[in-house]
Amino acid sequence: MIAQQSLNLVQAATHNTGSIDYNDVWGYSHNGKEIIVYGTRDKIAIIDVTDCSNPIEEEVITDGNSTIWRDFKDYGDYIYGVCDQGSEGLEIINKNDYTWTQNTSQFTRAHNVFVDKANARLYVVGFAGQGSTKAMIIYDLSVTPGNPTVLATINFNSFDNGSPVSNWYIHDVYVRDNIAYCSHGYQGYGIWDLTVATTPVLLGTSSGDGLGNYNHSSWVTEDLQYAYVAEEVPQKEITIIDISDVSDIQYLGQFSDPLLTGAPTPPRAHNPFIRADLLYISYYHDGVKVYDISDPLNPVVEGYFDTALGHSSYGGYIGAWGIYPYLPNGCIGVSDIEDGLILLEHEVETTSTISNSDLLFDDSSTGLIFRKSAEEYGRLQSGDNGEIKVESISNIPVNHEDLKRSNLYIDNSLNGLVFTVNGRNFRMQVDNAGIITNTFIGFSAPMPNLKAQSRNMVINSVGSSLIMKSSDGTCWRINIDMNDMIKTESIVCPN
């Protein structure tokens, strides 16, 4: 049995609907709240987790279906859901009032849904038993996201020399910039260019070198160099593949770290997710695991939380179905098949301390960048006349200093962030009420300082933050929310 239940992850709270067979989990920020949505056999629960330790039930929807497979994604004011049993089709839930509709014009059941937010596209896959030619439906969300229009219904049979029975079933899909990374079940792993939705272009496939069993799901690193693939059935390890050249996908190896001592088979990995250089995996019997993949080929266990204590083997399906690690407040949602929603927090926060110094930004085009979500950033800057500016950006700039998984702690109340704009220096600080101020301090840079010349400073972990101390000794955690507003909260000063 395992030596302990958790490492670096602590349970903040739980929630359940009194149902059975809990399944997928997703999350989003909306109207100043952090929200988790998760599925049960007969319900969809929407939970306010702005305070991770105090979940508040916003809505529970009973939609008439009974299914052990649900999947959710979101875009704008809407949640999109599918199930792999029942007949709900594409379920669309309004985030503002929780009214919902079911669109069955294209399908009645599907396994997986994904949203490419940058391109306002919704992808639905996994239509087993609903026609051999239907592998993927692509919807346009840009005009009427509450009633999306179909861009394409894709038939991959042309890639099977016209076979009447397609082998290109897609179990799960990850999409970025119109490139789809597809887990094709027993067919292997395929990467498709869907820029022209009606004309898919196969860029590359991988099915050999240990990746020949059931290809369940994957997630791709932010630099598009690697994918981490879960095979799920049969029980196999997580596979690492090199996708830097999509026409020549390379198998790099596999890894697992069973919590059961002397386990005869690897734990059954379900779904992987990547946030910066952390890999989060829902691992059924082993609960959830977090790996540091800053060295992509040598993942190191960063943390785990076993949601299914007491098992003695890895047979069957129990424990953690899904995980959502992207909320800006750092609250991690885990869906456990038997127990419902489990909310976790990182037990240890790494803090970068800059003692007795100013941090100097000496180029007017740079700033301090906060990760707001998996794909969105906010840049904090000083304007020419000392005004505080926050802007949304979609990518990390090339010139930056990386503050990995850490808070940036300015621990001397006399100092702050100094921005140099057109030769003028402005010191950004927090006052005793938690209000950010930006004051002109002259034409000469202060000493001592840490100079980040012509650089952006990136806090690249969702939920991490800038911590500054006001003159009365109070520490304030500073973040950028999804609406590019500066948020401050008083906290216990880090050691």
TAVENDA-V253568 format. One record per pair of residues at least 6 apart in sequence whose ideal C-beta (glycine too) atoms are under 8 Angstrom apart, sorted by sequence separation. I is the first residue (numbers start at 1). GAP is how many residues later the second one is. If there is no record, write none. Layout:
i=<I/I>
gap=<GAP/GAP>
This chain:
i=<16/29/38/39/49/73/74/82/93/94/115/143/157/160/174/175/183/184/194/220/221/243/273/274/282/283/293/327/335/336/361/371/372/382/383/410/419/420/430/431/445/459/469/470/480/481/27/28/37/38/48/72/73/81/82/93/115/116/127/141/157/160/173/174/182/193/194/220/221/242/260/272/273/281/292/311/325/334/335/361/370/381/382/410/418/419/429/430/459/468/469/479/480/27/37/47/48/72/82/83/92/114/115/127/140/160/173/181/182/192/193/207/219/230/231/241/242/258/259/272/273/280/281/291/292/311/324/333/334/369/370/380/381/418/428/429/467/468/478/479/27/28/37/38/47/48/72/81/82/91/92/113/114/139/140/157/159/173/182/192/218/219/229/241/242/258/272/280/281/291/292/323/324/333/334/369/370/380/381/418/419/428/429/467/478/26/27/36/37/47/48/71/80/81/91/92/113/125/139/140/156/172/173/181/182/192/193/218/228/229/241/242/256/271/280/281/291/292/308/323/324/333/334/369/370/380/381/417/418/428/429/467/468/478/25/26/35/36/46/47/70/71/80/81/91/92/113/114/125/139/140/155/157/172/180/191/192/218/228/229/240/241/256/270/271/279/290/291/308/323/332/368/369/379/416/417/427/466/467/477/25/26/35/45/46/70/71/80/81/90/91/112/113/124/125/138/139/156/170/171/179/180/190/191/217/218/228/229/239/240/269/270/278/279/289/290/307/308/322/323/331/332/367/368/378/379/415/416/417/426/427/465/466/476/477/25/35/36/46/70/71/79/80/89/90/112/123/124/137/138/170/171/179/191/216/217/227/240/256/269/270/278/279/290/306/307/322/331/332/367/368/378/379/416/426/465/466/476/477/24/25/34/35/45/46/69/70/78/79/88/89/90/110/111/112/123/138/170/171/179/180/190/191/215/216/226/227/239/240/269/270/278/279/289/290/320/321/331/332/367/378/379/415/416/426/427/465/476/477/23/24/33/34/45/46/69/78/89/110/111/123/124/137/138/169/170/178/179/190/216/217/226/239/240/268/269/277/278/289/320/321/330/366/367/377/378/425/426/475/476/22/23/34/44/45/67/69/78/79/88/89/90/110/111/122/123/136/137/138/168/169/178/189/215/216/226/227/238/267/268/277/288/320/321/330/376/377/413/424/425/474/475/22/23/33/43/44/67/68/77/78/87/89/90/107/110/111/121/122/136/137/167/178/188/189/214/216/225/226/237/238/267/268/277/287/288/319/320/364/377/425/475/22/23/32/43/65/67/77/89/106/109/121/122/136/169/188/189/211/213/214/225/226/236/237/238/267/286/287/319/376/377/424/425/475/21/22/36/43/44/66/67/77/89/121/122/134/135/167/168/175/188/214/224/225/237/267/274/287/288/318/319/375/377/419/424/425/427/475/20/21/42/43/65/66/88/89/90/107/120/121/134/135/136/167/187/211/213/214/224/279/286/287/317/318/364/423/425/473/19/20/65/74/87/88/109/120/134/135/213/287/361/425/19/27/64/65/86/87/108/120/133/168/189/286/367/17/19/35/42/65/86/90/107/188/213/220/285/418/19/42/64/85/133/179/188/278/284/369/467/469/41/63/84/120/132/260/420/17/41/44/83/84/115/122/189/226/260/285/467/41/82/83/84/107/186/188/259/307/369/418/467/17/39/44/63/82/186/187/211/258/259/308/369/418/82/185/186/189/210/237/285/305/307/15/82/107/121/185/211/235/236/284/308/39/82/106/135/184/235/238/366/369/415/418/15/39/61/81/132/183/235/237/257/287/288/307/39/46/80/132/133/135/183/235/236/284/285/286/287/366/38/90/132/135/136/183/238/284/285/286/37/80/135/183/206/233/284/288/290/307/13/232/283/284/434/37/44/61/63/136/181/232/283/284/305/382/384/189/231/232/282/381/383/384/430/432/13/59/61/63/181/204/230/282/305/382/429/430/431/432/12/13/15/58/71/73/75/154/189/211/230/282/368/384/386/388/430/431/432/434/12/13/14/71/72/73/74/128/204/210/230/282/429/13/15/37/39/67/69/71/73/75/80/82/84/127/152/204/209/230/281/432/434/436/17/126/154/159/171/174/203/204/206/208/229/238/280/303/23/39/82/84/103/106/126/136/154/156/171/172/174/176/203/204/205/206/210/228/253/255/257/288/303/328/382/23/24/75/101/125/126/152/171/172/174/204/206/252/259/280/328/23/24/26/28/101/125/126/151/152/154/171/172/174/181/183/228/268/288/382/430/21/23/24/25/26/30/44/46/75/106/125/151/259/267/278/287/326/24/26/125/176/265/266/326/380/388/430/44/73/90/264/265/268/287/359/368/408/417/123/263/264/270/271/273/275/388/436/28/228/230/260/263/270/271/273/275/352/359/387/401/408/46/94/123/189/191/222/260/270/271/273/280/282/367/386/407/416/436/26/174/217/219/221/260/273/282/284/386/406/435/92/121/216/217/218/219/220/222/260/352/354/386/401/403/434/92/191/216/217/219/350/351/352/354/357/364/399/400/401/403/405/406/434/37/92/138/240/258/288/350/351/352/353/354/355/356/361/364/382/399/400/401/402/403/404/405/410/413/434/121/123/125/240/349/350/352/354/355/358/359/361/363/364/399/400/401/403/404/407/408/410/412/413/90/112/114/118/119/191/349/351/353/357/358/359/360/361/362/364/400/402/406/407/408/409/410/411/413/430/112/114/116/118/119/138/240/356/358/359/361/397/405/407/408/409/410/35/111/112/114/116/189/219/358/360/396/407/413/111/112/114/116/238/354/403/116/181/396/31/396/30/31/76/228/75/409/28/78/179/226/77/78/76/77/358/75/226/407/225/221/221/121/379/235/377/411/362/360/409/360/366/358/369/371/407/358/366/368/369/371/374/360/362/366/367/368/369/370/371/373/358/359/360/362/363/366/367/369/371/372/390/357/358/359/360/361/362/363/366/368/371/356/357/358/360/362/363/392/357/359/360/371/391/361/370/390/276/370/390/354/361/370/390/359/368/388/172/275/380/378/378/112/376/378/380/372/370/372/373/294/370/372/349/351/277/278/276/277/276/330/331/330/328/329/330/327/328/326/327/325/353/351/351/349/328/328/328/277/278/276/276/275/276/275/2/118/2/117/1/2/1/118/52/49/52/9/50/52/49/9/8/49/38/49/55/36/55/53/36/52/34/52/7/8/9/11/34/47/49/8/9/10/34/36/38/7/8/9/25/26/39/45/6/7/24/25/27/34/36/38/6/7/23/24/25/26/29/6/22/23/25/27/29/5/6/27/40/5/38/38/2/5/36/27/2/36/25/25/25/1/24/23/22/22/23/22/21/22/25/22/20/22/12/22/19/9/16/17/16/14/15/16/14/15/14/14/15/14/13/11/12/11/12/11/12/10/9/10/9/10/9/10/8/9/8/8/6/29/29/32/32/29/30/29>
gap=<6/6/6/6/6/6/6/6/6/6/6/6/6/6/6/6/6/6/6/6/6/6/6/6/6/6/6/6/6/6/6/6/6/6/6/6/6/6/6/6/6/6/6/6/6/6/7/7/7/7/7/7/7/7/7/7/7/7/7/7/7/7/7/7/7/7/7/7/7/7/7/7/7/7/7/7/7/7/7/7/7/7/7/7/7/7/7/7/7/7/7/7/7/8/8/8/8/8/8/8/8/8/8/8/8/8/8/8/8/8/8/8/8/8/8/8/8/8/8/8/8/8/8/8/8/8/8/8/8/8/8/8/8/8/8/8/8/8/8/8/9/9/9/9/9/9/9/9/9/9/9/9/9/9/9/9/9/9/9/9/9/9/9/9/9/9/9/9/9/9/9/9/9/9/9/9/9/9/9/9/9/9/9/9/9/10/10/10/10/10/10/10/10/10/10/10/10/10/10/10/10/10/10/10/10/10/10/10/10/10/10/10/10/10/10/10/10/10/10/10/10/10/10/10/10/10/10/10/10/10/10/10/10/10/11/11/11/11/11/11/11/11/11/11/11/11/11/11/11/11/11/11/11/11/11/11/11/11/11/11/11/11/11/11/11/11/11/11/11/11/11/11/11/11/11/11/11/11/11/11/12/12/12/12/12/12/12/12/12/12/12/12/12/12/12/12/12/12/12/12/12/12/12/12/12/12/12/12/12/12/12/12/12/12/12/12/12/12/12/12/12/12/12/12/12/12/12/12/12/12/12/12/12/12/12/13/13/13/13/13/13/13/13/13/13/13/13/13/13/13/13/13/13/13/13/13/13/13/13/13/13/13/13/13/13/13/13/13/13/13/13/13/13/13/13/13/13/13/13/14/14/14/14/14/14/14/14/14/14/14/14/14/14/14/14/14/14/14/14/14/14/14/14/14/14/14/14/14/14/14/14/14/14/14/14/14/14/14/14/14/14/14/14/14/14/14/14/14/14/15/15/15/15/15/15/15/15/15/15/15/15/15/15/15/15/15/15/15/15/15/15/15/15/15/15/15/15/15/15/15/15/15/15/15/15/15/15/15/15/15/16/16/16/16/16/16/16/16/16/16/16/16/16/16/16/16/16/16/16/16/16/16/16/16/16/16/16/16/16/16/16/16/16/16/16/16/16/16/16/16/16/16/17/17/17/17/17/17/17/17/17/17/17/17/17/17/17/17/17/17/17/17/17/17/17/17/17/17/17/17/17/17/17/17/17/17/17/17/17/17/17/17/18/18/18/18/18/18/18/18/18/18/18/18/18/18/18/18/18/18/18/18/18/18/18/18/18/18/18/18/18/18/18/18/18/19/19/19/19/19/19/19/19/19/19/19/19/19/19/19/19/19/19/19/19/19/19/19/19/19/19/19/19/19/19/19/19/19/19/20/20/20/20/20/20/20/20/20/20/20/20/20/20/20/20/20/20/20/20/20/20/20/20/20/20/20/20/20/20/21/21/21/21/21/21/21/21/21/21/21/21/21/21/22/22/22/22/22/22/22/22/22/22/22/22/22/23/23/23/23/23/23/23/23/23/23/23/23/23/24/24/24/24/24/24/24/24/24/24/24/24/25/25/25/25/25/25/25/26/26/26/26/26/26/26/26/26/26/26/26/27/27/27/27/27/27/27/27/27/27/27/27/28/28/28/28/28/28/28/28/28/28/28/28/28/29/29/29/29/29/29/29/29/29/30/30/30/30/30/30/30/30/30/30/31/31/31/31/31/31/31/31/31/31/31/32/32/32/32/32/32/32/32/32/32/32/32/33/33/33/33/33/33/33/33/33/33/33/33/33/33/34/34/34/34/34/34/34/34/34/34/35/35/35/35/35/35/35/35/35/35/36/36/36/36/36/37/37/37/37/37/37/37/37/37/37/37/37/38/38/38/38/38/38/38/38/38/39/39/39/39/39/39/39/39/39/39/39/39/39/39/40/40/40/40/40/40/40/40/40/40/40/40/40/40/40/40/40/40/40/40/41/41/41/41/41/41/41/41/41/41/41/41/41/42/42/42/42/42/42/42/42/42/42/42/42/42/42/42/42/42/42/42/42/42/43/43/43/43/43/43/43/43/43/43/43/43/43/43/44/44/44/44/44/44/44/44/44/44/44/44/44/44/44/44/44/44/44/44/44/44/44/44/44/44/44/45/45/45/45/45/45/45/45/45/45/45/45/45/45/45/45/46/46/46/46/46/46/46/46/46/46/46/46/46/46/46/46/46/46/46/46/47/47/47/47/47/47/47/47/47/47/47/47/47/47/47/47/47/48/48/48/48/48/48/48/48/48/48/49/49/49/49/49/49/49/49/49/49/49/50/50/50/50/50/50/50/50/50/51/51/51/51/51/51/51/51/51/51/51/51/51/51/52/52/52/52/52/52/52/52/52/52/52/52/52/52/52/52/52/53/53/53/53/53/53/53/53/53/53/53/53/54/54/54/54/54/54/54/54/54/54/54/54/54/54/54/55/55/55/55/55/55/55/55/55/55/55/55/55/55/55/55/55/55/56/56/56/56/56/56/56/56/56/56/56/56/56/56/56/56/56/56/56/56/56/56/56/56/56/56/57/57/57/57/57/57/57/57/57/57/57/57/57/57/57/57/57/57/57/57/57/57/57/57/58/58/58/58/58/58/58/58/58/58/58/58/58/58/58/58/58/58/58/58/58/58/58/58/58/58/59/59/59/59/59/59/59/59/59/59/59/59/59/59/59/59/59/60/60/60/60/60/60/60/60/60/60/60/60/61/61/61/61/61/61/61/62/62/62/64/64/65/65/65/65/66/66/67/67/67/67/68/68/69/69/69/70/70/70/71/72/75/76/77/79/81/82/83/85/85/86/86/87/87/87/87/88/88/88/88/88/88/89/89/89/89/89/89/89/89/89/90/90/90/90/90/90/90/90/90/90/90/91/91/91/91/91/91/91/91/91/91/92/92/92/92/92/92/92/93/93/93/93/93/94/94/94/95/95/95/96/96/96/96/98/98/98/99/99/100/102/103/105/106/106/106/108/109/109/109/110/110/110/115/116/127/127/128/128/129/132/132/133/134/134/134/135/135/136/136/137/141/143/144/145/151/153/154/183/183/184/185/186/186/187/257/257/258/258/259/259/260/276/277/278/278/279/279/279/280/281/282/282/284/284/286/288/288/290/291/291/293/293/294/294/294/294/294/294/294/295/295/295/295/295/295/296/296/296/296/296/296/296/297/297/297/297/297/297/297/297/298/298/298/298/298/298/298/299/299/299/299/299/299/300/300/300/300/301/302/303/304/304/305/306/307/307/308/309/310/311/311/312/313/314/314/315/316/316/316/317/318/318/319/319/321/323/323/323/324/325/325/325/326/326/327/328/328/329/330/331/331/332/332/333/333/334/335/335/336/336/337/337/338/338/339/340/341/343/344/449/451/452/452/453>
